[in-house]
Structure formats: C-alpha cells, structure tokens
Amino acid sequence: MDLSNLLIFKGLTPELIAEFATACETHRYKAGVDIITKGQKGDLVYFVIKGRLQVFLPDENGDESRVLAELNPGAVFGEMELLTERPRFASVSALTNIKLWAISFDDFRARIDGGDVATLKIMFNIAKILAHRLEAIAEKLSEIGEGRAEVHREELRSFRRKLFSEWDF
C-alpha cells in the first residue's frame, strides 16, 4: 500500500515513511475495541493505516455517547494530548478491524528535536490539519454571529463531523 497518498504523510517519500514506521509500534485491534478513553492520560499518538474508527464523547454514566467523527486511513489521533499535555479529549474505538502505528510522545518529540525529516513533515501536516480546523470553526462562528447562517442542530453535527473526519479542506 502506498501511504504517501495519505494527507498525514504528504510530502514524504515511501522511503521516509518506511523509516518513520521503524520508530512506531504496529497495533492491531478488532472491531468494537476501545483504543483511548476520554479523560485518561496517554502517551501515544496513533496513525490509522487500515480500518475505520469512531471518535466519541461518552456521557457521564457511560450509557450513551455523542459521535464526533469517523477516522479512516491517513487520520491521526492522540495529537491533541501530544501538543497540549492535557488528558484525552474524547474516546476512540474501532468500528472495523484496524491497523495503527503508534509512537510515544517522548520518541516523537525526540525525533523532532533531532531534526528527523519525516517526523518534521508529519508534524507540519498535523499543524496544517489543526489550522484548517481552526479556520473552519472561526468562519462558522462568524457566520452564526453575524446572522448569515441559521443554526440547525443537524447542520452543526455535519460541520463537526467534517472538522474531525475530513482531512482536506
């Protein structure tokens, strides 16, 4: 599989991707398995190689949840805690059998500090993704604030899904 077509690996040659993969652990999970849990402290950032996952916010009792997004190959999760050092923002579970690459925050940061080209490009791609999300949020809030957009619950749900699951704006 040519992973260089995935947005998170944009600008990387297959050789750089393969070299980055050597710093990662491969994790495989069956459908239905929770990968991360909201509020817990983590130390890994994950890259989706195969399969689909669901990002959700569980209710306080754990009975129901609010789905934020579905993640597909090329998605990254755990990046928020990597950058903010705050506990996990949401929970993530496997919708299908999945294959992930995981790298510890410490190893990821050490690779950046060491000037590793692949990791620097991946971090740049993460920054672009987050910047596009922020831009889209600011634009939507401006439309709402100026009365240019009627706020409908389903439209906001659709917008939220776009923010978290579409990686190209």
N, C-alpha and C positions, 0 to 999 in steps of 0.2 A: 504494500500500500504506500502510495506517495503522500506523505504527510505534509510536504511543502505546499500543497494546495490549501491547507487549513490556515485560517487567518492568524491563529496564535503563533504559527511558525512562518509567517510571511517574512520574506527576505532571507530565509535560511536555506542553504543548500541541503540536499539529502545527507551529505557527509556531516554537516554541522548538527543536524537533527539527530543523527545516529550517535554522534559524540555526546550530545546533551543527554540522550537516552541512557548512556552508561552511568550517568550520575543519578539516575532515577531508579526507583524500585517499580516493578510491574505488579499491579494489584488486579485481581480478577474477582468479581462478585456476581452472585446470581441475582436475578430479578427479585425485588422485594427487600433486599438488604439495605439497612441504613448505613451510609458512609460517614456522614458527620451529623452532629446533633446541635441544634440551636443552644447557645449559652455555654457550651463546653469550650474548654481551652484546647487548641490544636497546635500541631507543629509541622503540618504538611500542606503543601499546595499540590493540587491534582490537575492533571491534564487528561481530558477524555480522548481516548484513542478509538474505542469501539463501544457502541451501545448508546442508550438514552437514559438520562437521569432526570429526577424531578427535584426542584428546589421548592421548599415549602416552609411556612411558619405554622408550627403546631399551636393549638390552643393550650391554655394553662393546664387543662386536665389531660391533654394528650388524646382526646377523643376525636376531634376534628382538626383539619388543617386548612390553611389557605395556600393554594398553589401559586407560586410566584413565576415559575418558568420551567421549561424543559430544556435540558442541555444535551447537545449532540456532539459528535466528534469535532474536535477543534476548540471546544469550550474549556475554560479553566475555572476552577473553584477553589476556595480557600485563599484567594488572593487578597480579599479584604482584610483578613486577620494578619496575613503576611505584612501588609502595609500599615495597618492601624495598631496591631498588637492587642486588639480587643477580642473578646470571645466570639465564637461563631455567630454570625448574624442570622442564619437560617439553617434548617436541616436539609440534607440531601440524601435521597435514596435511589436505588437502581430500579428503573422501570423494565429494563431488559437485562440479560446477561451483559456485563460490561468489562472492559479492559481500560485501566487507568495507568498513567505514570504518576508517581508521587515523588517529591523531593522535599527534604526537610527545609524549614525556613533558614536554619543556620547554613546548610550547604548552598542553598540558593543565594543567600547574601554573600557568602564567601566567594562564590563564583563571580558575582557582580564585582566585589572588591578586587578580585584577581584579574578583572578585565576580560573574562571569558566572553567571546564574541556572541556565541549562541544565546547565552543567558542574558546578555545586554539587549540583544534584539528581541527576545521574548519579553523582557521587562518593558521595552519600548512598546511592543504590541499590546501588553496589558494596559499601559498608560493610555494608549490611543483608545482602547475599548472603554476605559473608565471616563475619558474626556468626552467621547461621543455620548455616553450615557448622561453625563452631567449637562452637556449641551442640550440634549433632548428634553431633559427634565426642566431646565431653565426656560426653554421655548414653550413647553406645555404650561408651566406655571404662569408665564407671561400672557399666553392666550386666555387662560382662565381669569387672571387678574384684570385684564383689560376688557373682559366680557366678549372676546372674539370666539370663545368656544363654550358651548353648553357642556356642562359636566354631566355625563351619564355614567352610571356605575360600570356598565359593560365596556364602554369606551376606555375608561381608566384601567380596567382589568386587561384589556387588549394592549394598552400602552405599556403597562407593567411587564407583560409577557415579552413584548418587543424589546424593552430595555435589557432584560436578562437573558433572552434566548437568541436574539438576532445580533450577530457579531459584526455586521457590516451595515453602517447607516448611510 
